[in-house]
Amino acid sequence: MKAYKLKGLVAGLLFGSAAAFAGDKDPAKFIKEGVWRGVFRVAEAQVPFNFEFKGKDTEHAVFTLLNGSRRDDFHVQRIGKDSVFIKMNTYDAALVAKIEENGTLSGEYRSLVPGFRGNSLPFTAEYGKSYRFVEPGKDVAPAANLTGKWELKVYSKEQVPNKIAVLKQTGNKLTGVIMQVTGDSRELEGTVQGDQFELSGFTGPSPKVYRGKINADGTLSGEIGSGIYDNTKFDAVKDDKAELPDPYKLTFLKEGYKKLDFTFPDLKGNPVSL
């Protein structure tokens, strides 16, 4: 009799455990394959970006940021059953996103730089939307064609060399790159609507947006939004002959010096001079 009861108890425990396990076997959510439109919220402004997702699991998943003709791929890590972590490759930042019940994404862009940790930009993303700023069918005729080279004068707390913008406009669509002596913005994508223009870019570093107005005299004026960093104002004049400053003239020896002259300690504390 006792053996019969023991067998019944064991069978009951096994059945109960199996049922409980089956009840917890809720399949983990994953990002839907295809093109997405995301929007960062920076203060009260919105900075849109586009990306493509491929792969049905973390082993094969590829997250691709889209900017004009540029493509940047990133690996995806799963966090729990409904979230993902996407490290921005060589940059000390990551996207952390939750897959909501309705299939949209919500999360934030996080800085991983010591001293900047805690700084973040919230974002949301919707599946199946490939436009950047303006929904199809809602464009306004552009007031001008911005194709060409522009010299940008940037107003900052610290003096900075002018930038050069090389833009291409086809209808309402605007693409281009902003160059400076230390590098460039990488490819930007945006739109011209009436006398207003917008460009945004997100390739891994903090997202950027360039917004402005086409003035009556043909010049441009606007603002550069740098995500988790400060915003700056700019004016621009179209100039096909515009060139960046000679980088070799930005750093020079002070008057009276013909060579570097400084001393520093080596690993053993001994002075080393140049």
Buried (B, 14 or more C-beta within 10 A) or exposed (E): EEEEEEEEEEEEEEEEEEEEEEEEEEEEBBBBEEBBBBBBEBEEEBBBBBBBBBBEEBEEBEBBBBBBEBEBEBEBEBEEEBBBBBBBEEBBBBBBBBBBEEEBBEBBBBBEEEEBEEBBBEBBBEBEBEBBBBEEEEBEEBBBBBBBBBBBBBEEEEEBBBBBBBBBBEEBBBBBBBBBBEEBBBBBBBBBBBBBBBBBBBBBBBBBBBBBBBEEEEBBEBBBBBBBBEBBEBBBBBEEEBEBEEEEEEEEEEEEEEEEEEEEEEEEEEEEEE
